[in-house]
Each structure stands twice: as C-alpha cells, then as structure tokens.
C-alpha cells in the first residue's frame, strides 16, 4: 500500500540525518497516516479512507467530508476519494 494521503496527496519525503560531526546519511520522512472513518451526510454512511492527521483536522475545519471533497481539486485526491466525490455530487444532484 502506498504511503500517500488519499485526500491531500501528501507522500514520503527524503532528506538527511545530520550528526553532531556533520555526517549526512539519507533518511525518509513518512507522513502520519491514519485509517479514518468519516460520516458523509449526503450518502448517509461512513467513508473509510487512509488520510494524514493534518487532513483529518482540515476536514473538520472545512465542515465535514462532503464539503471538503466538493471543494478539493481532483488532481490531489486519490482513487477512492474521487469515487466518493462523484457519489456525493450525484446524491446532492438527485436530492
């Protein structure tokens, strides 16, 4: 499974460990990914996504998963999130 947030697109970054003697060794900075279930009011069910901790905070600030997905760019979203966005748009159009 890829270490990438399904909402924000955050992924692994690389850099250096720098010792006191200024020796540099390569390292990886992994995103803080969590398996989160969020309630979609439009669909009437919970959506389970693998997202970063900062994305969870952003979703809460935006006003829920529905509002976040409708506002987000398609290029940033993962495959599962795009499918949920399409389903939310369809549910809101029919209601």
Secondary structure as GFF3:
##gff-version 3
##sequence-region A 1 95
A	DSSP	beta_strand	13	18	.	.	.	ID=ss1
A	DSSP	beta_strand	24	29	.	.	.	ID=ss2
A	DSSP	beta_strand	33	40	.	.	.	ID=ss3
A	DSSP	beta_strand	45	52	.	.	.	ID=ss4
A	DSSP	alpha_helix	53	62	.	.	.	ID=ss5
A	DSSP	alpha_helix	65	71	.	.	.	ID=ss6
A	DSSP	alpha_helix	79	94	.	.	.	ID=ss7
###
